[in-house]
């Protein structure tokens, strides 16, 4: 599974920012043709991206297309199919497996964004669609759909329950761990750091980003500590040396689940 910790949005109306985004160190760059583009300039944004791709043939981008219930969906999907530089497609407001299948038919990985009650309910079927790479979480839209009070304890509790469903269902389906939604206050690095420690603890692989300054913070949080790396390497080295399925290590018994945890730590380190 590819190591994706950060996916940074670039507005479809600001194609000039793609180069800066590529230099940010983000694991993926998403050109947003949906929320960041007003209805009357959708075609212009797509054409501007086409011009950029014609001039830059050696890059790799994701595109967040418009939803299946919009008049731009079919053209967006065809556009993504046309350009080899578009390596993956993000489908917003995903509500059911059939929506995803309409996008996976072009043969590129799809990243459904779960941001409605209907999408949550249908996660078990969505993650089973061939071509789904991993889920991402749309907490802001989901909060609106559910009528939650922003920042209330009740809202946080319910949204975290939804996050848990995404992690469990992704694992059960054998796809990569999900990405958390954007942290909207990009001028609050400490808040982002705390949010990402929480998401990491829940099993998320990383998060969507709206500003380049968020990339390094998320990478720092998601990167295993030096202590974790030393432990993981030592555990696996002893397992290989002894050939045992269980043994004592640093005063604790370790066995196959612990070996897998060590491998996960090394994978997160790249």
Secondary structure, 3 states (H helix, E strand, C coil): CCCCCEEEEEECCCHHHHHHHHCCCCCEEEEECCCCCCHHHHHHHHHHHHHHHHHCCCCCEEEEECCCCCCCHHHHHHHHHHCCCEEEEEECCCCCHHHHHHHHCCCCEEEEEECCHHHHHCHHHHCCCCCECCCEECHHHHHHHHCCCCCCHHHHHHHHHHHHHHHHHHHHHCCCCCEECCCCCCCCHHHHHHHHHHHHHHCCCEEEECCCHHHHHHHHHHCCCHHHHHHHHHHHHHHHHHCCCCEEECCEEECHHHHHHHHHHHHHCC
